[in-house]
Amino acid sequence: MRWPHALRSLEKRDLRLFFGGQLVSLAGTWMQSVAQAWLVWRLTRSSEMLGLVNFLGSVPVFFLGVWAGSLADRLPRRRIVLATQTNAIAQSVLLAILTLTGTVRPWHVIVLAAMLGLTYAFEIPARQALLADIAGEDMPNAVALNSSIVNAARAVGPALAGLLVAAVGEGICFLLNALSFAGTYYALLVMRPPPQPAHTGSRRAHLLAGLAYAGRTAHVRALLALLAVSSFFAMPYVTLLPVVSSEILHGGASLYGVLLGAAGIGALVGAVGLLLRHGLRGLGRRVAVGTTLLGAGVLVLALSRSPALSIAALAVTGFGFITQMAGTMTLLQGLAPVDLRGRVMGLFSTLFVGVTPFGSLAAGLAASRVGTPHTLAAGALVVLVASAVFHVALPRLRRTVLAEHPTLFPPVAS
C-alpha cells in the first residue's frame, strides 16, 4: 500500500504497530490524568495537593531521567518499554479498585502517582529512542506523526473523561486506562526493531559521555534550556486547570474536560503542521514561534473570565506547546549520533517532564497565596522573555548547526 507523503513513515510495519498501540493507550492515559486530577480536587479542594500529586507523578523523571537514558543506550529499548508498561497497568488497576470500592484516600493517590512517575522515568527515553530506531530516515515524520496521535488522544481523552467523571465517577476512567494498554503491549511483543549500537566502556563513562555531548553542543544547550523554562513556568497551567474550571469559570468536571480538550485540539493542529514538513530545515524558527505562542496562550488564560475565551487561549497554548516540544525532540534526535539518542532523550525527558513537577508544586503553592490568575500570568511572562532571547540567538545557532551538519541541510532551490 502506498501512503500519502505526510504519512510516509507508516509504510514501515513496525511503525504501524507502534502507532496503532499508541492510539488506544494514549486516550486511556489522558482519561486517567483528567480523572486523577479531578479526584484529588474532589477529595481535598486544595491547589497545593494538586501541585503535590503532579510533582510526585513526574519528579522521578528529574532524578532518574539521565540514568534511564543511559540504560536506553545500553539495554534493549523494546524490553525496557515492555517492563514499564507492566508497571503502568498495575498502577491503573490498583487506582481503579480503590476508587470503585470507595476506599481511596489522598495518600493512596500520592503513592500511586509516584509509582507511575517511575514508569515515565524509564519509558520516555527508551520509547522515543525506539521510535527513532524503527523510523530510520523517516524519523522527523515519525516524531510528527507520534505527536499527532498523542494530541488526537489528548483532544478526545479529556473530553470523554469529563463526561465519564460527571456520569459514573473517576474509577471507570482508571479501569479503562488499564484495559487500553493491551494494544501497546501486543505491538511491542511482535515488532522487530533494528539492532542497537554495541555499548563499550564503563557505565559511568557511558553516562558522562552523553552529558559531555550536551554540554559542548550549542544547539542542544539552547533547546534544552528553553524547554526547561517552558516546563517550569508555563506547563503547570495544567495543574491549575481544575481551579480555573471550578472557581474562576464556575464550571465542573465537564468544563474541565473541554478545556483540556481544547489544548489537545490546538496541539493536534500544530502536530499536523509538522507532518507536512520536509526535513529539519526551519524547525528552529518553529520552536521559537511555538514558545512565544505557548507563553501568550497562558497569559490570555490568566486574564480570561470567559469560558469561550479560555477555550481559545488553551487552543493557542496547545499549538505552541506541541510546536516547541515536537520541534525540539525532532532536532535533538535528528542531529544526535545514533548511539547517543537514548541519553539525549534522557536529558530531554529530565528537562521536559522532570522539571514540570517542580513548576507544578511552585504553582500550587503560589496560587494558594497570590491567586491562580497572578500565578499563571507571572509564568507566562517569563516564557515570553525566554522566547525573545531564543529568537535573538537563533541565527548564531543556525550557523553552528550548518557547520557541523552540512549534509542534513541541503540548499533551498531558488
C-alpha positions as CSV (number, residue, x, y, z in Angstrom):
1,M,0.0,0.0,0.0
2,R,1.3,3.5,-0.9
3,W,0.7,6.0,1.9
4,P,0.4,9.8,1.4
5,H,3.6,11.7,1.7
6,A,2.5,13.2,5.0
7,L,2.1,9.6,6.4
8,R,5.1,8.1,4.7
9,S,6.5,6.6,7.9
10,L,3.5,4.3,8.0
11,E,5.0,2.3,5.2
12,K,7.1,0.5,7.8
13,R,5.3,-2.4,9.5
14,D,6.9,-1.8,12.9
15,L,5.8,1.9,12.9
16,R,2.2,0.9,12.1
17,L,2.3,-1.5,15.1
18,F,3.9,1.2,17.3
19,F,1.3,3.9,16.4
20,G,-1.6,1.5,16.4
21,G,-0.9,0.6,20.0
22,Q,-0.2,4.2,21.0
23,L,-3.5,5.4,19.6
24,V,-5.7,3.4,22.0
25,S,-3.3,3.5,25.0
26,L,-2.8,7.3,25.0
27,A,-6.6,8.0,25.0
28,G,-6.7,6.0,28.2
29,T,-3.7,7.7,29.7
30,W,-5.3,11.1,29.2
31,M,-8.5,9.9,30.7
32,Q,-6.7,8.8,33.8
33,S,-4.8,12.0,34.0
34,V,-8.0,14.1,34.0
35,A,-9.9,11.7,36.3
36,Q,-7.0,11.7,38.8
37,A,-6.7,15.5,38.9
38,W,-10.5,15.8,39.5
39,L,-10.4,13.0,42.1
40,V,-7.7,14.9,44.1
41,W,-9.7,18.2,43.8
42,R,-12.9,16.4,44.9
43,L,-11.2,14.8,47.9
44,T,-9.2,17.8,49.1
45,R,-10.3,21.1,47.3
46,S,-6.6,22.0,47.6
47,S,-4.5,23.6,44.8
48,E,-1.5,22.6,46.9
49,M,-2.5,18.9,46.8
50,L,-3.0,19.2,43.0
51,G,0.6,20.5,42.8
52,L,1.9,17.8,45.1
53,V,0.3,14.9,43.1
54,N,1.6,16.3,39.8
55,F,5.0,16.8,41.5
56,L,5.3,13.2,42.7
57,G,3.9,11.9,39.4
58,S,6.7,13.3,37.4
59,V,9.6,14.1,39.7
60,P,11.2,10.6,39.3
61,V,11.9,11.7,35.7
62,F,14.0,14.5,37.0
63,F,16.2,12.3,39.3
64,L,16.3,9.2,37.1
65,G,15.9,10.6,33.5
66,V,19.6,10.9,32.7
67,W,20.4,7.4,34.1
68,A,17.4,6.0,32.3
69,G,18.6,7.5,29.0
70,S,22.0,5.8,29.5
71,L,20.1,2.5,30.1
72,A,18.2,3.0,26.9
73,D,21.5,3.2,25.0
74,R,22.9,0.1,26.8
75,L,19.9,-2.3,27.1
76,P,17.3,-3.4,24.5
77,R,14.9,-0.5,24.3
78,R,11.9,-2.6,23.5
79,R,12.3,-4.7,26.7
80,I,12.6,-1.6,28.8
81,V,9.3,-0.2,27.4
82,L,7.6,-3.6,27.9
83,A,8.7,-3.6,31.6
84,T,7.4,0.0,32.1
85,Q,4.0,-0.9,30.5
86,T,3.6,-3.7,33.0
87,N,4.1,-1.3,35.9
88,A,1.7,1.2,34.4
89,I,-1.0,-1.5,34.1
90,A,-0.6,-2.5,37.8
91,Q,-0.8,1.2,38.8
92,S,-4.1,1.8,36.9
93,V,-5.7,-1.4,38.3
94,L,-4.9,-0.5,41.9
95,L,-6.2,3.0,41.5
96,A,-9.4,1.7,39.8
97,I,-10.0,-0.8,42.6
98,L,-9.5,1.8,45.4
99,T,-11.8,4.3,43.7
100,L,-14.6,2.0,42.7
101,T,-14.7,0.5,46.2
102,G,-14.9,4.0,47.7
103,T,-11.8,3.4,49.9
104,V,-9.5,5.8,48.0
105,R,-7.8,8.4,50.1
106,P,-5.5,11.3,49.1
107,W,-2.4,9.4,50.3
108,H,-3.3,6.5,48.0
109,V,-3.3,8.8,45.0
110,I,0.1,10.3,46.1
111,V,1.8,6.9,46.4
112,L,0.3,5.6,43.1
113,A,1.2,8.8,41.3
114,A,4.8,8.3,42.4
115,M,4.6,4.7,41.1
116,L,3.5,6.0,37.7
117,G,6.3,8.6,37.7
118,L,8.9,5.8,38.0
119,T,7.3,4.3,34.9
120,Y,7.7,7.5,32.9
121,A,11.3,8.0,34.0
122,F,12.4,4.8,32.2
123,E,9.7,4.7,29.5
124,I,10.2,8.1,27.8
125,P,13.9,7.9,26.7
126,A,13.5,4.2,25.7
127,R,10.3,4.8,23.8
128,Q,11.5,7.9,22.0
129,A,14.8,6.3,21.0
130,L,13.0,3.1,19.9
131,L,10.7,5.3,17.7
132,A,13.8,6.8,16.1
133,D,15.4,3.4,15.6
134,I,12.4,1.9,13.7
135,A,11.7,5.1,11.7
136,G,15.2,5.4,10.3
137,E,15.4,8.2,7.7
138,D,11.7,9.0,8.3
139,M,12.4,10.0,11.9
140,P,11.2,13.6,11.5
141,N,7.9,12.4,10.0
142,A,7.5,9.7,12.6
143,V,8.0,12.1,15.5
144,A,5.4,14.5,14.0
145,L,3.0,11.6,13.5
146,N,3.6,10.4,17.0
147,S,2.8,13.9,18.3
148,S,-0.4,14.0,16.2
149,I,-1.5,10.7,17.7
150,V,-0.6,11.9,21.2
151,N,-2.7,15.0,20.8
152,A,-5.6,13.4,19.0
153,A,-5.8,11.3,22.2
154,R,-5.3,14.4,24.2
155,A,-8.3,16.0,22.4
156,V,-10.6,13.0,22.8
157,G,-9.5,11.6,26.2
158,P,-10.0,14.6,28.5
159,A,-13.4,15.4,27.0
160,L,-14.5,11.8,27.3
161,A,-13.1,11.7,30.9
162,G,-15.0,14.8,31.8
163,L,-18.3,13.2,30.7
164,L,-17.5,9.9,32.4
165,V,-16.4,11.5,35.7
166,A,-19.6,13.5,35.7
167,A,-21.8,10.5,34.9
168,V,-20.2,7.5,36.7
169,G,-17.1,8.7,38.6
170,E,-13.4,8.6,38.3
171,G,-12.9,4.8,38.8
172,I,-14.2,3.8,35.4
173,C,-11.6,6.1,33.7
174,F,-8.8,4.3,35.7
175,L,-10.2,0.9,34.7
176,L,-10.5,1.8,31.0
177,N,-6.9,3.1,31.1
178,A,-5.7,-0.3,32.4
179,L,-7.5,-2.1,29.5
180,S,-6.1,0.4,26.9
181,F,-2.6,-0.9,27.4
182,A,-3.4,-4.2,25.6
183,G,-2.7,-2.8,22.1
184,T,0.6,-1.3,23.0
185,Y,1.7,-4.4,24.8
186,Y,0.9,-6.6,21.8
187,A,2.6,-4.3,19.4
188,L,5.8,-4.3,21.4
189,L,5.8,-8.1,21.6
190,V,5.6,-8.6,17.9
191,M,7.7,-5.8,16.5
192,R,11.3,-6.4,15.4
193,P,13.4,-3.2,15.8
194,P,16.9,-3.0,14.3
195,P,19.9,-3.8,16.5
196,Q,21.3,-1.1,18.7
197,P,24.9,0.0,18.5
198,A,27.0,-2.1,20.9
199,H,28.0,-0.5,24.2
200,T,31.6,-0.4,25.3
201,G,33.3,1.0,28.4
202,S,32.1,1.6,31.9
203,R,28.6,2.6,32.9
204,R,29.9,5.8,34.4
205,A,31.8,6.8,31.3
206,H,28.8,6.0,29.2
207,L,26.6,8.3,31.1
208,L,29.2,11.1,31.3
209,A,29.7,10.9,27.5
210,G,26.1,11.9,27.0
211,L,26.4,14.8,29.4
212,A,29.6,15.9,27.7
213,Y,27.9,15.9,24.3
214,A,25.1,18.1,25.5
215,G,27.5,20.4,27.3
216,R,29.7,21.1,24.4
217,T,26.9,21.4,21.7
218,A,25.4,24.9,21.4
219,H,22.1,23.9,19.9
220,V,21.5,21.2,22.5
221,R,22.2,23.6,25.4
222,A,19.9,26.3,23.9
223,L,17.0,23.9,23.1
224,L,17.1,22.2,26.5
225,A,17.3,25.5,28.4
226,L,14.3,26.9,26.5
227,L,12.4,23.6,27.2
228,A,13.2,23.8,30.9
229,V,11.9,27.4,31.2
230,S,8.6,26.4,29.4
231,S,8.3,23.3,31.6
232,F,8.7,25.2,34.9
233,F,6.8,28.4,34.2
234,A,4.2,27.5,31.5
235,M,3.2,23.9,31.7
236,P,2.0,24.0,35.3
237,Y,-1.2,25.6,33.9
238,V,-2.4,22.0,33.5
239,T,-2.2,21.5,37.3
240,L,-4.2,24.6,37.9
241,L,-7.0,23.9,35.4
242,P,-9.3,22.3,37.9
243,V,-9.1,25.6,39.9
244,V,-9.7,27.6,36.7
245,S,-12.6,25.5,35.7
246,S,-14.5,25.5,39.1
247,E,-13.5,28.7,40.9
248,I,-12.8,31.2,38.1
249,L,-15.1,30.0,35.3
250,H,-17.7,28.4,37.7
251,G,-17.9,25.1,35.8
252,G,-17.4,21.5,36.7
253,A,-15.8,18.3,35.5
254,S,-17.3,18.6,32.1
255,L,-15.9,22.1,31.5
256,Y,-12.5,20.9,32.8
257,G,-12.5,18.2,30.2
258,V,-13.5,20.6,27.5
259,L,-10.6,23.0,28.5
260,L,-8.1,20.2,28.3
261,G,-9.6,19.0,25.1
262,A,-9.2,22.5,23.6
263,A,-5.5,22.4,24.4
264,G,-5.4,19.0,22.8
265,I,-7.1,20.2,19.6
266,G,-4.6,23.1,19.3
267,A,-1.7,20.7,19.8
268,L,-3.2,18.3,17.2
269,V,-3.3,21.2,14.6
270,G,0.3,22.0,15.4
271,A,1.4,18.4,15.1
272,V,-0.4,18.0,11.7
273,G,1.5,21.1,10.5
274,L,4.8,19.4,11.4
275,L,3.7,16.3,9.5
276,L,3.6,18.3,6.3
277,R,7.2,19.5,6.7
278,H,10.3,18.1,5.0
279,G,13.5,17.5,6.9
280,L,14.9,19.7,9.7
281,R,15.4,23.0,8.0
282,G,13.4,25.8,9.6
283,L,12.5,23.8,12.7
284,G,14.5,26.2,15.0
285,R,12.3,29.1,14.0
286,R,9.2,27.0,14.6
287,V,10.4,26.1,18.1
288,A,10.9,29.8,18.8
289,V,7.4,30.8,17.5
290,G,5.9,27.9,19.4
291,T,7.4,29.0,22.6
292,T,6.0,32.5,22.1
293,L,2.5,31.2,21.4
294,L,2.7,29.0,24.5
295,G,3.5,32.0,26.7
296,A,0.9,34.2,25.0
297,G,-1.8,31.5,25.4
298,V,-1.2,31.0,29.1
299,L,-1.2,34.8,29.6
300,V,-4.6,35.1,28.0
301,L,-5.9,32.2,30.1
302,A,-4.7,34.1,33.2
303,L,-6.6,37.2,32.2
304,S,-9.8,35.5,31.0
305,R,-13.1,35.2,32.9
306,S,-15.0,33.8,29.9
307,P,-15.2,30.0,29.1
308,A,-15.1,30.8,25.4
309,L,-12.0,33.0,25.6
310,S,-10.3,30.4,27.9
311,I,-11.0,27.6,25.4
312,A,-9.5,29.7,22.6
313,A,-6.5,30.6,24.7
314,L,-5.9,26.9,25.5
315,A,-6.1,26.0,21.8
316,V,-3.3,28.5,21.2
317,T,-1.4,27.2,24.2
318,G,-1.7,23.6,22.9
319,F,-0.5,24.7,19.4
320,G,2.5,26.5,20.9
321,F,3.3,23.6,23.3
322,I,3.4,20.9,20.6
323,T,5.3,23.1,18.1
324,Q,8.0,23.7,20.7
325,M,8.1,20.2,22.2
326,A,7.9,18.1,19.0
327,G,10.3,20.5,17.1
328,T,12.8,20.3,20.0
329,M,12.6,16.5,20.1
330,T,13.0,16.2,16.3
331,L,16.0,18.5,16.2
332,L,17.7,16.8,19.2
333,Q,17.2,13.3,17.7
334,G,17.9,14.2,14.1
335,L,21.2,15.9,15.0
336,A,22.4,13.5,17.6
337,P,24.6,10.5,16.8
338,V,22.6,7.3,16.8
339,D,24.5,5.8,19.8
340,L,23.6,8.9,21.9
341,R,19.9,9.0,21.2
342,G,18.8,7.4,24.5
343,R,21.0,9.7,26.6
344,V,19.8,12.8,24.6
345,M,16.2,11.7,25.2
346,G,17.0,11.1,28.9
347,L,18.1,14.8,29.1
348,F,15.0,15.8,27.1
349,S,12.7,14.0,29.5
350,T,14.5,15.3,32.6
351,L,14.1,18.9,31.5
352,F,10.6,18.5,30.0
353,V,8.7,16.0,32.2
354,G,11.1,16.2,35.1
355,V,11.2,19.9,35.6
356,T,7.4,20.3,35.2
357,P,6.6,18.9,38.7
358,F,8.8,21.5,40.3
359,G,6.8,24.1,38.5
360,S,3.6,22.4,39.4
361,L,4.5,22.4,43.1
362,A,5.6,26.0,43.0
363,A,2.5,27.0,41.1
364,G,0.2,25.2,43.5
365,L,1.9,27.0,46.5
366,A,1.8,30.4,44.7
367,A,-1.8,30.0,43.7
368,S,-2.9,29.4,47.3
369,R,-1.2,32.6,48.3
370,V,-1.5,35.1,45.4
371,G,-4.2,33.5,43.4
372,T,-4.3,31.4,40.3
373,P,-4.6,34.2,37.7
374,H,-1.5,36.0,39.1
375,T,0.5,32.7,39.2
376,L,-0.4,31.9,35.5
377,A,0.4,35.4,34.3
378,A,3.8,35.6,36.0
379,G,4.9,32.2,34.5
380,A,3.7,33.3,31.0
381,L,5.7,36.5,31.1
382,V,8.9,34.6,32.0
383,V,8.3,32.2,29.0
384,L,7.7,35.2,26.7
385,V,11.0,36.8,27.7
386,A,12.9,33.4,27.2
387,S,11.4,33.0,23.7
388,A,12.5,36.5,22.8
389,V,16.1,35.7,23.9
390,F,15.9,32.4,21.8
391,H,14.7,34.4,18.7
392,V,17.7,36.7,19.0
393,A,20.2,33.8,19.4
394,L,18.7,31.7,16.6
395,P,20.8,33.0,13.7
396,R,24.1,32.2,15.5
397,L,22.8,28.7,16.5
398,R,21.8,28.1,12.9
399,R,25.3,28.9,11.6
400,T,26.8,26.5,14.2
401,V,24.5,23.6,13.2
402,L,25.1,24.2,9.5
403,A,28.8,24.0,10.0
404,E,28.5,20.7,12.0
405,H,25.9,19.0,9.8
406,P,26.2,20.4,6.2
407,T,24.7,17.2,4.6
408,L,21.5,17.4,6.6
409,F,20.6,20.9,5.3
410,P,20.8,21.0,1.5
411,P,20.5,24.4,-0.1
412,V,16.9,25.5,-0.8
413,A,16.3,25.7,-4.5
414,S,15.8,29.3,-5.8
